[in-house]
Amino acid sequence: MAVQLLRRLRSGGPGTSSARHPGGRAVTAALLVPAIAFLALFFFYPILITFGTSITPADGTGVTLEEYSTILSSPKDWGVIALTLGLAVGTTVISVLLAVPLALILRRRIRGHQALRLLVLAPLMILALVSALGLLILWDRNGWLNLLFSRLLPFSDGPLQIDYTIPGLLIFYTWLYSPFTILTTLSAVEGIDPNVEEAARVSGAAPWRVFRSVTLPLAWPGIRAGSVLTFLLAFGAFSVPLIAGGNHRPLPVLIYTEAAVFQNFERGSALAMVMAVVALAAIALYTRFSSKPVRGSAG
């Protein structure tokens, strides 16, 4: 009898799969209904409304692509797209460069590692608006962080110009959004079995080779997931550039200005759709090409 039961389990016989239960598919469908309804109501429906508004003329009759043509033929709009993409990519790169060594240090449980972990979590516990205002004060010409770095840097002959500049936005973005990359990277690094790295060292691999061929490939899924989150958050940042951007206005601020200030909903909707397409294209390219070096180094 035990042999027959084992064969039935291996062959996926009756009673072994919930999908073959009489009500299994109905239960699965019922469980999916809330999620599908949520996506339809709060994701797909707003996108359809936004797209419909972007192709509707001001008089409300017919269909037009005039707004898209204006955006794609405007050097100023292309500059805004480049600024938004550049800030997001720059923040992501800096976050990864910070996350990897920090994760390698924190997993060793050095003295003060709990305080360092709390510092990493600090931006997540403070509202972005509050953080932006605080950073503006700290990096002001008379702010103590500005005064500290202006004295430490040998090439500085006075207060640093950080507020309302692109480097300042990169600093603010990195402070706010790098924790997502750091935390996922730390989780991935701490999940690596130390025996795997020890085996590589015993085999004669140098520390750099152990990191490149063992640690980095195993931690790469966490690094990539966190960097995607950081990129999306930086790409869609609104409150920080609105307050600390000055004349540098990324796409979210421009969309808000067009729709809420000038009441130009057609142009604002078209800019929103362009922003969505650019974000999806960037993420698609990143996920498409980011796995190739990992497979190569792991081999």
Buried (B, 14 or more C-beta within 10 A) or exposed (E): EEEEEEEEEEEEEEEEEEEEEEEEEEEEEEEEEEEEEEEEEEEEEEEEEBBEBBBBEEEEEEEBEBBBEEBEEEEEBEEBBEBBBBBBBBBBBBBBEBBBEBBBBBBEEEEEEEEBBEEBEEBEEBEBEEBBBBBBEBBBEEBEBBBEBBEEEEEEEEBBEBBBBBEBBBBBBBBBBBBBBBBBBBBBBEEBEEEEBEEBEEEEBEEEBBBBBBBBBBBBBBBBBBBBBBBBBBBBBBBBBBBBBEEBBBBBBBBBBBBEEEEBBBBBBBBBBBBBEBBEEBBEEBEEEBEEEBEEBEE
